[in-house]
């Protein structure tokens, strides 16, 4: 095989979204597998709609995902190259300047048209097999407004030719563009690359993917606390599988397993729950320091200050927070709901909240906490772990009723209806804070 060269050629008229990431990933994988070259080409011939802000979004997203390119081009900087090829086609008689009837006063009166031979074009697609088009109906199509203003179909063919692109991997909305691009290739004397057209990514209702269904900028997923490993795993499996039921596929494994032959013909359905599941998986394997940084950066300012003041305590609650979220962006909602603050600040609550549903007598609840205090006093601070605490309290809780004993204990420590179990909480808080909070609850129950 000749040296493999693939390209990702986004238009900076919009953000880098999930569908584009998949195209970039497959092109990147194929090039890297074959020790080839991966080109990033910004197709900004649409001067009215193209912006540098969109270009920066594309570059930021690819860099975050780690899809590095070997060469970088902007079509807006290649005008002389297109002009040279336009002049050659006109000289060869395969293109001509066409005098047009302007639709409105002041509009352009001439364009450059390709002289269409009007024949059937057949090309092989790696996903769909042979595809044939009768190009007669295209007529002599426009390839440039003038020598300085090439249109998309012409510029893309010239670029692929000049850059030596051997494999074009793109969405299947590009299939209808292929016949006219092949005609231009033949007129230029350019070799025909291999084509792979990817099935569309669909919304859950099988409609076209929209922002409401997940077609966000990949940088938005980054900002919401998703990990690049999860995004890559997710998009890789939307249109391809490794030939088995494997759900977790690292980039290294993709490089070993990816083949064009295993790309699906049917459109893939975007499933946000699957993305959350994958992200939760990858979050579990982050170093505690990295996970802690991600969590701390999303805490309210007061809690972030507490986390920095109590780094050891914060490190112990990082795994607990990770269990409760699917993306780091959910940390803020947890904090706003009071699900984190009680680790750092003693909670406040009403007396009735300490009472278990089956036992509404404050005196009995206090008696249970009296006994809990007595049992916990016997554990030395160095051994004050969840396991030792559970061992000390379990028999009494079983005898007196687990809800009767453990509910007021857990509520005394957290002040929340939902929180980790009281043994875990006490182990994290330590003996001094645990006993102080229990004493506070006993005083409330005495009122």
N, C-alpha and C positions, 0 to 999 in steps of 0.2 A: 504494500500500500504506500502511496505517496504520503508525504508529510501531511498530517491532518491539521486543518485550520478551520476553526469554527468562529462564529461571531454572534454577539448579542447586539442588536441594533435598535434600541428604543428611541422613540420620538419624544423630545422634551416638551410635549404638549400636555403632559399629565404626570402624576406621581408613579413611582415604582410600586406596583401592586402584586398581589399573590400570583396571578397568572403570568406576569412578566418574570417573576422570580423563578418560576418553574422552567420557563424557556431558557433563562440564563443558566440555571443549575444544570439542565441536561446538556446544554452546549459546552459548559465548563467541564463537566464530567467526561464527556466524550473526548475533548481535546486532551485533558490530563491523562486519561487512560492510555492514549496513544502517543504520549510524549510530544503532543502537538502544540499548537498555538491557539490561544483564546483572545479574540479581538473584541474590544468594546468600541462601538461606533455610534455616536450621537447623530441621529438623522433629523437635522434641523432645517430642512429645506422649506418647511412651512414657517416663513419668517413672521407672519402675523400672530401665530399661536404658540410658537416656541419661546421658552423663557429660560434664563439661566437659573432661576429658582427651581424649576422642575429638573433641570440638569443636575443641580446640586443634590436634590432629593434622590435622584437615581444613583449618583456616585456615593452618597452617604449610605444608602441602603445596601448596595453591593459590598462596600467596604465593611459594614457591620456584619454581613453574612460571611465574609471571608472569601468571596468569589473574585479573586484578583485577576486582572487582565494583563496580557503581555504587550499589547499595543493599544493606543487610544487615538481616535480620530473624531473630528467634527466635519460633517458635510459642508457646513458654511465656510470652511477654510480650504475647500478643495475645488473651488470654482474653475481654476485654469485647467484642471484635469478633465472635468466634464466638458468644458468648451472644446478641448482638443479632440475628444471623441465625437462630439456633435459635428464638428467641422469635417471629420473624416467620413462620418456616415453621409453627410450632405454631399461630399465630394464623390463618394462611391455610388450615390443615387439611391441609397436605402433609406434616406430621410430627406425631407425637403421643407422649405419655408412655404407655409400655406397662408395665403391672404384670406382673412376671415371677414365676415360681415359682423361688425361690432353689435353686441346685443343692446348696449346703451351708448349714448354719446360720450366720447372721451375714453372708451375702453380700447384695449389693444386690438389692432387690426390685423396682426399676423401672429402665427405660432409655428413651431417646428413639429411636423408630423412624421411618424414612422411609416414607411411604405410597406404595408402589410401584404405578404405573399398570399394570404388567405388560404391556409391549409390546415389539416388536422395535426395537432401537436400531441404527442404521447410522451409522458414521463413516468418514471417509477417513483412511487412514494413508499418509504420504508414501513409505513403503518398500513396504508390502504392498497398497496400493489400498484399496478399500472392504471393510469388515469389519462383519458383522452379528451381533448377539447377541439372543436372546430373553431378556428380563430377568424373565419370569414366575417362573422357578425361583429367583430371588433372594429372593422373598417380600418382606415388609416388613423391610428390613435395618436394623440398628442404626447410628445415626450419632453417638450420644453416650451416655455413661453418665449424665450429667445436664447441666444448663446450664453448668456449669463444667468439664466434662470431655469435649470433643469427640473423636471418633475420627479416625483418619487420613483416611478418605475425605471426611469433611465438611470438616475443617480445610484440606485441600489445595485443595478447590474454592473455598472462601471466599477463601483467600489469592490464588489465581490471579485470581479476580474482582476483589478489592480492589486488587491490584497491577497489573492491566491486562495480564497475561501473554497474549501473542498466539500464541506457539509453544512447545509442550511437546515437548522432546526428552529421551527417557528409554529405559531398557532395555526389551526386549520382555516382561519379566516383568510390566510394567505394563499390558499389553494387556487382561488380564482385569479390571483395575480400572476401565477406561475406561467401560463402559456405565453402571455405577451412578454414576460421577462426572458423566456427561452428564445423567442424570436429576436429580441434585442441582443442576447448573447451570441446567437449565430451570426448576426450582422456584424458584430464586433470581432468575431473570431475567437470568442471566449469559450473555454471548456465548460461543460455542464456539470454543476455540483450535484451531490446527492441531496435529495429532499426528504425531510421528515416533518410532517405536519401533525401537531399535537391536538388531541381532542379538547374542546372547550371545557372550562371549569364552570359548573352550573350551580345555581342556588339550590337550597333544599327542595324547593318546589319544582325543580328542573327548568326554571326560567334562567335568563341570562344573569350572571353574577352581578350584583350591584353593591353599592356601599353599605346598604342596609343589611346585606347578607354576608359581608366580610371582605368586599373589595376595597379594603383600606390601603393606604400607603404602608409599605412594610415598616417604615420608620414609626408609624403610629403603633404598630404591634410592639416595636422596640420600646417606645415610650410607655406603653401599657404594662411593660414588665415581662414580655415574652423573651425567650432566649433564642439566639440564632440557630442553635442545634435543633431546637424544636420546630422552628419554621422550615428549615431545610428538610428535616425528616417528614414533616407534614406535606410539603409540596411535592417531594419526591414520590410519595405514594399516591398522589392524585394523578394517575395516568400511567403508573408503572408499578410493578412489584418485583421482588427478587426471585420469584418463582416458588415462593412458599408463603406460609402465614405469618412471617416475621413482621412485627409492627414497629419495633425499635431498630432503626437502621442508621448507623453513624455515617458521617461523611467518608470515613476511611472504608467502611463496608460498601458504600455506594460505589466507590472507585473500583472495588473488586467485582461487584455484582451487576452494575448497570449495563444494559444492552438496549440498542434501539429495537431489537426484535420483540422485547417484552413490553413495549409501550402499548397501552390499550387503545382500541378503536373507539370505544364508547366514552362519552363525556363523564368526567369525574364530578362528584357532588361535594360541595364545600360543607364541612361539618365542624362547626366551632367547638363542639364538645370534644371531638377527637383532638383538636389542636390543644385544648386545655389539658386533656389527659396526657398528651405527649409532653407538654411544657412542665406539668407537675412531676413527671418522671425525671426529666433532665434537671429540674431544680434540686431534687433530692441528692444529686451527685456533685453539686457545687461544693467547693471548700466552704467551711463554716464562715471564714472571714469574708469571702466574696458574697455569700448569701446575706450575711449581716450588713454589709455595705449597701446592698440593694434594698434591704428592708429599712435600714436607718434613713436612707435618703428619701424615703416616702412617708416617714413619720411626721406628725405635726411638730413644730419647733420645740414645744415644751417636752414632748416625749423623746425627741432626738437628743435633747440636752441631758435627759435622765439616762438614756442609753450610753452616752459618752461618759457620764459620771460613774456609771455602774457597768463597766464592760464585761465583767465576769457574769453578772446576773443576765445581761443582755444576751451573751453567748448561749446561756442555757435555755433561753426562750426562743431562739431562732428556729430550732427544729419544730417546736410547737406551732409557731406561726406558719412555717412551711407546710405543715399538715393541713392547715385551714385555708390555704389559698391555691389557686391554679396559675396565677401570674402575679408578679410583684406589685402591679398596679392596684391589686385588691387590698394591699396593706392599709391604704388611707381609709378605706371604708371600715375595715376592722377597727382601726384606731378611733374613728369617729363614732363607732358604735360602742365604744368603751371596752372592747375586747382585749386591749393590750395594756392600758393605763394602770390597771390594778396590780400589775407586776411591780410597778415602781412606787405607786402611791396608795396608801391605805384607803380602802373603799368606804363609802358611806351608804347606809340603807335603813329602811324602816324595820321595826321589830317583827312584823308579821312575815316579812320575806324570809326570816330565819326558820320559820316553822314548816315542817314537812306536811304534806297533804293529809297524811293519816294521823298526825299527832299535832294538834293545834294548841297545846298547853305550853305557854312560855316557861313555866317552872320545870316541866319535864325536859324541854329542850336545853335549858340551862344546866340541868343535872347531867345530861349527856355530855355537854361541853366541859363540865367540871371533871368528869371521869376521863375525857380525852386529854385534858390538860395534865391530869395526874399521870397518865400513861406516857405522854410525850416527854414529861419532865425526866423520865428515866433513861432517855436516849441522850448520849453525849453528843455535843455539837458536831464532832468529826464524823459521827455515824448517822447523822440526821439525813438519811436518803429516803427516797420513795419506798424502796424495798423494806428498810427497817421500820419505817413509819407504818406501812401496811401490816407488817408482822406484829407490831405492837398493838394495833387497833382492831385487827380483823375479828378476833374471837369475841371481843366485847360488842362490836357492831353486829355480828351474826346473832348473838344472844339477845340484844336489845332491839334489833330491827335495823337493817342497814340504812334504809332511808331515814329513819328517826335519828340516827347518829351521824351519818355521812353528809346528809343534806345541810344541816346547820353548820357543820364544819366547813364544807366547801363554800357555802355562802358567806361565812365569816371571813374566809380568806380572799374571795374574789368579788363578792357583791354582785354576782352575775347569775342569771338563770342557766347560762351555758358557759362552761369553762372546762379546763382539764380536771381530771379526778382529784380529790383532795390530797391523796398521797403524793402525786406528782407536784401539785401546787406547793405543798408544805416543803417538799424536798428542794424545790427551786428557791423558795423564799428564805429557807433556813430556820433554825430553831427560834432565834430571838424574835424575828418578825412574825413567825407563825403564832407563837404564844401571845405576842402583843395583840394581834388581830383577834385571836380567840377571846382574850380578856375583854376587848372592846365589845364583842358580841355578847359576852356574859353580862356585862353591865347594861346593855340595851335590854336584854331579856329580863333583867331584874326590875326594870321600870314599871 
